[in-house]
Amino acid sequence: MRFQTILGYGMGLAAFLQIAAASPLDEPEVLAVASFPEENAFGHVVNGEKNNVFLAVENKSDRNITLQSIAGSIHHPETNALVKNTTALTYKVPLLGGAKIQLPYSFYSEFKPGDWRLNIWIDHTAEGEKYRVQAYDSIITVVEPEVSIFDFKMLSTYAIVIALLGAIGYYTYLSFAPQPKKRKTPAVSAPVGPVTATGAGGYQEEWIPEHHLKKPKARKTKSTTLTSGDETSGAELSATEGKRRKNKK
């Protein structure tokens, strides 16, 4: 009986130790507070831009922990319905007991301008166990970025769009516009056979057209020169006419 009693005590002690080993340890006390930078005191989240948040983490326990990641989510301000999770950043930074650290966190917003609820948390592990600590839970205001005509991004975007439209328009013009007709220039016929040069001032008659080789015939003109006989008869006629005029008088 005594042996059985001792055996029973031993089995009970082993079961107690097994239960104690299986029971989880208490969660280490870790504080995390997220805040926007000083230039964004009202907590405005700008669409299409990188929004920065800083997390101050303090390990108030005497156990060492490892900061695994920081993540967040956007919720409806009234129903708290999940809209979208933000980007999760992995750190895996060890944090000793009683130590403090500040970690940056950034995310992008593509939501309708207005009020939304933002949640940010940090995941850490301690002795193989994973824990989550809430760092931010508040209403934020999503706004559109300010538009400026001198914005480099906007100007570069306009330049790229204009260049693409110009290239498309030029390609369309070349594809559908009627092409101008090319004028045909008469081809200059080259002389057949070799060309030989003669001496100074000489030429070859086979290269000259036939109608240029024919010499024009001299035209016959009537001579208007009076002979001596003609001159004598003319003088006699003039004398006879003079006598006739005197007789009439």
ROKE-582198 format. One record per residue (C-alpha): residue in three letters; x, y, z. Coordinates in steps of 0.1 Angstrom, whole numbers, padded with zeros to 4 digits, always signed. Layout:
N
ALAXYZ/...
END
This chain:
249
MET+0000+0000+0000/ARG+0028+0024+0008/PHE+0044+0018-0026/GLN+0012+0025-0044/THR+0007+0057-0024/ILE+0041+0069-0034/LEU+0035+0060-0070/GLY+0002+0079-0070/TYR+0019+0110-0056/GLY+0046+0108-0083/MET+0021+0105-0111/GLY+0001+0134-0098/LEU+0032+0156-0096/ALA+0042+0147-0132/ALA+0007+0156-0144/PHE+0009+0189-0126/LEU+0043+0197-0141/GLN+0030+0188-0176/ILE+0000+0211-0173/ALA+0021+0239-0160/ALA+0045+0235-0189/ALA+0017+0235-0214/SER+0000+0266-0201/PRO+0009+0298-0220/LEU+0030+0325-0205/ASP+0016+0359-0198/GLU+0018+0384-0227/PRO+0047+0408-0222/GLU+0037+0444-0217/VAL+0045+0463-0248/LEU+0033+0498-0256/ALA+0031+0512-0292/VAL+0019+0547-0301/ALA+0017+0559-0338/SER+0016+0596-0347/PHE+0018+0617-0378/PRO+0047+0641-0384/GLU+0046+0677-0370/GLU+0039+0691-0405/ASN+0008+0670-0407/ALA-0007+0677-0373/PHE-0043+0672-0384/GLY-0036+0637-0397/HIS-0045+0644-0434/VAL-0039+0614-0457/VAL-0031+0626-0493/ASN-0042+0604-0522/GLY-0014+0592-0545/GLU+0014+0603-0522/LYS+0035+0586-0496/ASN+0020+0592-0461/ASN+0044+0588-0432/VAL+0037+0577-0396/PHE+0061+0572-0367/LEU+0056+0544-0341/ALA+0072+0547-0306/VAL+0075+0512-0292/GLU+0085+0505-0256/ASN+0090+0471-0240/LYS+0080+0474-0204/SER+0085+0437-0196/ASP+0117+0420-0185/ARG+0115+0396-0215/ASN+0132+0401-0248/ILE+0109+0405-0278/THR+0113+0407-0316/LEU+0093+0433-0335/GLN+0082+0414-0366/SER+0061+0438-0387/ILE+0039+0469-0388/ALA+0006+0469-0408/GLY-0027+0487-0409/SER-0062+0489-0424/ILE-0088+0514-0435/HIS-0124+0510-0422/HIS-0157+0528-0427/PRO-0160+0555-0400/GLU-0196+0545-0390/THR-0199+0508-0395/ASN-0162+0500-0390/ALA-0164+0477-0420/LEU-0130+0468-0435/VAL-0123+0487-0467/LYS-0087+0478-0475/ASN-0055+0467-0457/THR-0025+0489-0460/THR+0010+0478-0469/ALA+0027+0456-0442/LEU+0064+0464-0435/THR+0087+0437-0421/TYR+0113+0447-0396/LYS+0123+0416-0374/VAL+0141+0440-0349/PRO+0150+0426-0314/LEU+0139+0448-0285/LEU+0153+0440-0251/GLY+0133+0443-0219/GLY+0128+0479-0208/ALA+0141+0493-0241/LYS+0125+0518-0264/ILE+0126+0523-0302/GLN+0110+0545-0329/LEU+0101+0529-0362/PRO+0088+0547-0394/TYR+0058+0534-0413/SER+0045+0546-0446/PHE+0015+0538-0468/TYR-0003+0550-0499/SER-0040+0560-0501/GLU-0064+0557-0530/PHE-0097+0564-0514/LYS-0126+0587-0519/PRO-0119+0621-0501/GLY-0135+0622-0467/ASP-0133+0608-0432/TRP-0121+0572-0427/ARG-0110+0551-0397/LEU-0073+0541-0397/ASN-0060+0512-0377/ILE-0022+0506-0373/TRP-0007+0477-0353/ILE+0026+0460-0346/ASP+0032+0423-0345/HIS+0059+0409-0322/THR+0071+0376-0308/ALA+0083+0365-0274/GLU+0097+0330-0267/GLY+0080+0317-0298/GLU+0046+0332-0291/LYS+0031+0359-0315/TYR+0014+0389-0301/ARG-0003+0420-0317/VAL-0004+0455-0301/GLN-0027+0483-0313/ALA-0007+0515-0321/TYR-0033+0538-0338/ASP-0071+0538-0340/SER-0086+0571-0350/ILE-0105+0590-0377/ILE-0084+0605-0405/THR-0093+0628-0434/VAL-0084+0617-0469/VAL-0077+0647-0493/GLU-0066+0651-0529/PRO-0031+0665-0536/GLU-0028+0702-0544/VAL-0025+0708-0582/SER+0001+0734-0594/ILE+0009+0744-0629/PHE+0046+0743-0619/ASP+0045+0708-0606/PHE+0073+0688-0623/LYS+0054+0656-0623/MET+0023+0672-0639/LEU+0044+0690-0665/SER+0063+0658-0674/THR+0030+0639-0677/TYR+0016+0666-0700/ALA+0047+0665-0722/ILE+0045+0627-0725/VAL+0008+0628-0734/ILE+0014+0656-0760/ALA+0043+0637-0776/LEU+0022+0605-0778/LEU-0008+0623-0794/GLY+0016+0640-0818/ALA+0031+0607-0829/ILE-0003+0591-0833/GLY-0016+0621-0853/TYR+0015+0621-0876/TYR+0012+0583-0882/THR-0025+0587-0890/TYR-0017+0615-0914/LEU+0009+0594-0932/SER-0015+0565-0934/PHE-0046+0581-0947/ALA-0036+0614-0963/PRO-0032+0613-1001/GLN+0004+0613-1011/PRO+0016+0640-1036/LYS+0022+0629-1071/LYS+0058+0629-1082/ARG+0067+0647-1114/LYS+0084+0626-1140/THR+0115+0642-1154/PRO+0124+0633-1190/ALA+0154+0611-1192/VAL+0183+0625-1212/SER+0193+0600-1238/ALA+0230+0593-1240/PRO+0247+0592-1274/VAL+0250+0557-1288/GLY+0286+0548-1295/PRO+0318+0564-1285/VAL+0323+0601-1289/THR+0355+0611-1305/ALA+0369+0646-1306/THR+0386+0659-1337/GLY+0413+0686-1339/ALA+0409+0722-1328/GLY+0379+0737-1345/GLY+0369+0704-1361/TYR+0336+0685-1358/GLN+0320+0653-1369/GLU+0291+0656-1394/GLU+0274+0624-1383/TRP+0264+0641-1350/ILE+0248+0672-1368/PRO+0212+0669-1380/GLU+0208+0666-1417/HIS+0187+0698-1421/HIS+0215+0718-1405/LEU+0241+0705-1430/LYS+0221+0717-1461/LYS+0233+0751-1472/PRO+0206+0776-1480/LYS+0203+0786-1517/ALA+0210+0822-1526/ARG+0179+0841-1538/LYS+0181+0860-1572/THR+0174+0897-1570/LYS+0166+0920-1598/SER+0193+0946-1604/THR+0182+0982-1604/THR+0214+0995-1619/LEU+0208+1015-1651/THR+0230+1010-1681/SER+0246+1038-1702/GLY+0220+1032-1730/ASP+0192+1036-1706/GLU+0206+1068-1692/THR+0208+1083-1728/SER+0173+1074-1737/GLY+0161+1090-1705/ALA+0179+1122-1712/GLU+0163+1124-1747/LEU+0129+1119-1733/SER+0133+1147-1709/ALA+0144+1171-1737/THR+0115+1162-1759/GLU+0090+1168-1730/GLY+0106+1202-1724/LYS+0101+1213-1760/ARG+0065+1203-1759/ARG+0058+1224-1729/LYS+0074+1255-1747/ASN+0052+1251-1778/LYS+0021+1249-1756/LYS+0030+1282-1741/
END
